[in-house]
Amino acid sequence: MLYTLVLAIEYKKYKKPATVALSINGNLIEQFTLDTDQGTTNTMLSMVEKTLYKDIDRLRWIEREDWKEYWASRPKFFKVFTIAEENLTGDLEIKVENADSDFTNGFMKNNSNLKFPIIALFPSALVKNGGGNLMKIFAKFDDAYDKHIKRKGIQLSKTAPMSADEKKWRANRIVGRWPCVESFYAHREHELFEKSEIRDSVWWIGGSFTAKIPIRTKHKIKYLGCPRGKEYGFFDLCNINSFTIASVKQLINIYNEDQRSNSTKD
């Protein structure tokens, strides 16, 4: 079985370019350089394949007013890789060489920063001929989630913003995510200025570090472990990062091209 790995990056350059190297279980996948700023776009919502939402009766995921603010700040820089299942062992490591700052005499005013808003891993078959299969899985989990919290007496709204009860319940959850991870362990070789610690995908990180994410197996499917979340119970699938990797047309085109390429090699 083939898997698809998706990496999105946002980057603020100071003076020197940053180098990023991806490896799995010590085997290098690709190394590349970031030499210009990589920001976000506020037009991502116009790039989604809306029929995918209509087919599963989930147009509300792209129409809800309280979610549009998340759609309005989406990463523009993506890397997509196809990886054989037998190679998915150990850890996914993303090594960043980014020691770029004006640090002198114990003070620093400017430095380069980087974050990984999306790191995702899923079976390539789920986006064969588009992201419909992946979206159907999201819808099934969404239905199961609705039933689960209704049993707890929590009020749900399909179109309006979340109720106060649901917001409170979600805020207290510590869950894993799939196919995108929410956190990773940022290892520092030298901890003179910053310590090695768990970092979230929304955080900007300066300096050199290695993001480490364990590769797990559940129900015979490989997935990325989430250091800050519990890897059991209801995983969080229905969020803007998941919808981005499943429904943005540019990414769907890349998936299809990768699958045609791998089919030719076979």
C-alpha positions as CSV (number, residue, x, y, z in Angstrom):
1,M,0.0,0.0,0.0
2,L,1.1,3.5,-0.8
3,Y,0.8,6.5,1.6
4,T,0.7,10.2,1.0
5,L,2.6,12.6,3.3
6,V,1.7,16.3,3.1
7,L,3.8,19.0,4.7
8,A,2.8,22.7,4.8
9,I,5.2,25.4,5.9
10,E,5.0,29.0,6.8
11,Y,8.3,30.9,7.0
12,K,9.6,34.3,8.0
13,K,13.1,34.9,6.7
14,Y,15.6,37.3,8.4
15,K,18.8,37.1,6.4
16,K,19.9,33.6,5.7
17,P,17.9,30.8,4.1
18,A,16.7,27.8,6.1
19,T,17.3,24.2,5.2
20,V,14.6,21.5,5.8
21,A,15.3,17.8,5.6
22,L,12.6,15.1,5.9
23,S,13.5,11.5,6.9
24,I,11.7,8.4,8.1
25,N,13.5,5.9,10.3
26,G,16.8,7.6,9.5
27,N,16.3,7.4,5.7
28,L,16.3,10.8,3.9
29,I,13.2,11.5,1.8
30,E,14.1,15.0,0.6
31,Q,16.1,18.1,1.6
32,F,15.2,21.6,0.3
33,T,16.0,25.2,1.0
34,L,13.6,28.1,2.0
35,D,15.1,31.3,0.7
36,T,12.0,33.5,0.6
37,D,9.1,34.2,3.0
38,Q,6.3,31.7,2.8
39,G,3.1,33.2,4.0
40,T,-0.7,32.5,3.9
41,T,-3.5,33.1,1.5
42,N,-7.0,34.3,2.2
43,T,-8.4,32.8,-1.0
44,M,-8.1,29.1,-0.2
45,L,-11.9,28.7,0.2
46,S,-12.3,29.6,-3.5
47,M,-9.9,26.7,-4.3
48,V,-11.8,23.9,-2.7
49,E,-13.8,21.4,-4.8
50,K,-17.3,22.2,-3.5
51,T,-18.9,19.1,-5.0
52,L,-17.0,17.0,-2.4
53,Y,-19.0,18.8,0.4
54,K,-22.3,18.7,-1.5
55,D,-22.0,14.9,-2.1
56,I,-21.7,14.2,1.7
57,D,-24.2,16.9,2.7
58,R,-21.5,19.0,4.5
59,L,-21.6,22.3,2.6
60,R,-21.9,23.9,6.1
61,W,-18.2,23.1,6.6
62,I,-17.3,25.8,4.0
63,E,-20.3,28.1,4.7
64,R,-20.3,28.5,8.5
65,E,-19.4,32.0,9.4
66,D,-17.4,31.0,12.5
67,W,-15.2,28.8,10.4
68,K,-14.5,31.3,7.6
69,E,-11.8,33.0,9.7
70,Y,-9.8,29.8,9.6
71,W,-10.2,29.4,5.9
72,A,-9.0,33.0,5.5
73,S,-5.5,32.2,6.7
74,R,-4.2,29.0,4.9
75,P,-0.6,28.1,4.1
76,K,0.5,28.5,0.5
77,F,3.7,26.3,0.6
78,F,3.1,22.6,0.4
79,K,5.3,19.5,-0.2
80,V,3.7,16.2,-1.1
81,F,5.4,12.8,-0.9
82,T,4.4,9.2,-1.8
83,I,5.8,6.6,0.5
84,A,5.6,2.8,0.5
85,E,4.0,1.3,3.6
86,E,7.0,-0.9,4.4
87,N,9.1,2.2,4.8
88,L,6.8,3.7,7.4
89,T,8.5,2.7,10.6
90,G,10.2,4.5,13.5
91,D,9.8,8.3,13.5
92,L,9.1,11.0,10.9
93,E,11.8,13.6,11.4
94,I,11.9,17.1,10.0
95,K,15.3,18.6,10.6
96,V,15.4,22.4,10.3
97,E,18.7,24.3,10.1
98,N,17.7,27.9,10.8
99,A,20.2,29.5,13.1
100,D,19.6,33.0,11.7
101,S,19.4,35.9,14.1
102,D,21.1,39.1,15.3
103,F,21.9,37.6,18.7
104,T,24.7,39.5,20.3
105,N,25.7,39.9,24.0
106,G,22.7,38.1,25.3
107,F,20.1,40.2,23.3
108,M,18.2,39.3,20.1
109,K,15.8,41.6,18.2
110,N,15.4,39.8,14.8
111,N,15.4,36.1,13.8
112,S,14.0,33.7,11.2
113,N,10.9,31.8,12.2
114,L,9.1,28.8,10.8
115,K,6.0,26.7,11.6
116,F,4.4,23.5,10.3
117,P,0.6,24.3,10.1
118,I,-0.1,20.9,8.4
119,I,1.7,17.6,8.7
120,A,-0.5,14.7,7.4
121,L,-0.2,11.0,6.6
122,F,-2.9,8.9,5.0
123,P,-3.3,5.9,2.6
124,S,-3.0,7.2,-1.0
125,A,-6.1,5.2,-2.0
126,L,-8.3,7.6,0.0
127,V,-7.6,10.4,-2.5
128,K,-7.6,8.3,-5.7
129,N,-9.6,10.2,-8.3
130,G,-10.1,13.1,-5.9
131,G,-10.6,13.4,-2.2
132,G,-14.1,11.9,-2.0
133,N,-13.2,8.8,0.0
134,L,-11.4,10.9,2.6
135,M,-14.3,13.3,2.9
136,K,-16.7,10.4,3.4
137,I,-14.6,9.2,6.3
138,F,-14.7,12.7,7.8
139,A,-18.5,12.7,7.5
140,K,-18.9,9.3,9.2
141,F,-16.8,10.4,12.1
142,D,-18.8,13.6,12.3
143,D,-22.0,11.7,12.6
144,A,-20.5,9.5,15.3
145,Y,-19.2,12.6,17.1
146,D,-22.7,14.1,17.0
147,K,-24.3,11.0,18.5
148,H,-21.6,10.9,21.2
149,I,-22.0,14.4,22.5
150,K,-25.8,14.4,22.2
151,R,-25.8,11.5,24.7
152,K,-24.0,13.9,27.1
153,G,-26.8,16.4,26.8
154,I,-24.7,18.9,24.9
155,Q,-26.5,21.2,22.5
156,L,-25.4,21.0,18.8
157,S,-25.8,23.5,16.0
158,K,-25.2,22.5,12.4
159,T,-25.0,26.0,11.0
160,A,-24.7,28.6,13.8
161,P,-21.6,29.0,16.0
162,M,-21.0,26.3,18.6
163,S,-23.0,26.5,21.8
164,A,-21.2,27.5,25.0
165,D,-21.6,23.9,26.3
166,E,-19.9,22.4,23.2
167,K,-17.1,24.9,23.2
168,K,-16.4,24.1,26.9
169,W,-16.5,20.3,26.2
170,R,-14.2,20.6,23.2
171,A,-11.8,22.8,25.1
172,N,-11.3,20.2,27.8
173,R,-10.7,17.3,25.4
174,I,-7.2,16.0,24.9
175,V,-7.5,13.9,21.7
176,G,-5.3,12.7,18.9
177,R,-5.8,13.9,15.3
178,W,-5.9,12.2,12.0
179,P,-4.8,12.5,9.3
180,C,-3.1,15.7,10.4
181,V,-1.2,16.0,13.7
182,E,-1.6,18.9,16.0
183,S,1.7,18.6,17.9
184,F,5.2,17.2,17.7
185,Y,8.3,16.9,19.8
186,A,10.9,19.7,18.9
187,H,14.3,18.4,19.8
188,R,17.1,20.8,20.2
189,E,20.7,19.6,19.9
190,H,21.9,22.5,22.0
191,E,19.5,23.7,24.7
192,L,21.5,26.8,25.7
193,F,18.7,29.2,24.8
194,E,15.6,27.0,24.2
195,K,14.7,23.6,25.6
196,S,13.5,20.5,23.7
197,E,9.7,20.3,24.2
198,I,6.4,19.5,22.6
199,R,5.3,22.2,20.2
200,D,2.0,22.7,18.4
201,S,1.4,23.2,14.7
202,V,0.2,26.8,15.3
203,W,3.5,27.9,17.0
204,W,6.3,29.9,15.3
205,I,9.7,28.3,16.1
206,G,13.0,30.0,15.7
207,G,16.5,28.4,15.5
208,S,17.5,25.0,14.5
209,F,15.6,21.9,15.7
210,T,14.3,18.5,14.7
211,A,10.5,17.9,14.7
212,K,10.0,14.2,15.7
213,I,6.7,12.4,15.2
214,P,6.2,8.7,15.9
215,I,4.6,6.5,13.2
216,R,1.9,4.3,14.7
217,T,-0.3,1.5,13.4
218,K,-4.0,1.2,14.3
219,H,-6.6,-1.0,12.5
220,K,-3.8,-1.9,10.1
221,I,-3.4,1.7,9.0
222,K,-0.3,3.7,9.5
223,Y,-0.7,7.2,11.2
224,L,1.3,9.9,12.9
225,G,1.2,9.9,16.7
226,C,0.2,13.1,18.5
227,P,2.4,13.8,21.5
228,R,-0.1,16.1,23.1
229,G,-3.2,14.0,22.4
230,K,-4.6,10.7,23.6
231,E,-4.4,8.1,20.8
232,Y,-7.6,6.4,21.6
233,G,-11.3,7.2,21.5
234,F,-12.6,9.8,19.1
235,F,-9.8,11.2,17.0
236,D,-10.4,14.8,15.7
237,L,-10.9,14.5,12.0
238,C,-13.3,17.4,11.2
239,N,-11.2,20.5,11.1
240,I,-9.9,23.0,8.5
241,N,-6.5,21.3,8.1
242,S,-8.2,18.0,7.2
243,F,-10.6,19.7,4.8
244,T,-7.6,21.5,3.2
245,I,-5.7,18.3,2.3
246,A,-8.8,16.5,1.1
247,S,-10.5,19.1,-1.0
248,V,-8.1,21.8,-2.3
249,K,-8.0,21.4,-6.1
250,Q,-4.2,22.0,-6.4
251,L,-3.4,19.3,-3.9
252,I,-5.9,16.9,-5.5
253,N,-4.1,17.4,-8.9
254,I,-0.8,16.6,-7.2
255,Y,-2.2,13.4,-5.7
256,N,-3.6,12.3,-9.1
257,E,-0.3,13.1,-10.8
258,D,1.7,11.1,-8.2
259,Q,-0.6,8.1,-8.6
260,R,-0.3,8.2,-12.4
261,S,3.4,8.3,-12.0
262,N,3.5,5.4,-9.6
263,S,1.2,3.4,-11.8
264,T,3.5,3.9,-14.7
265,K,6.5,2.7,-12.7
266,D,4.6,-0.5,-11.7
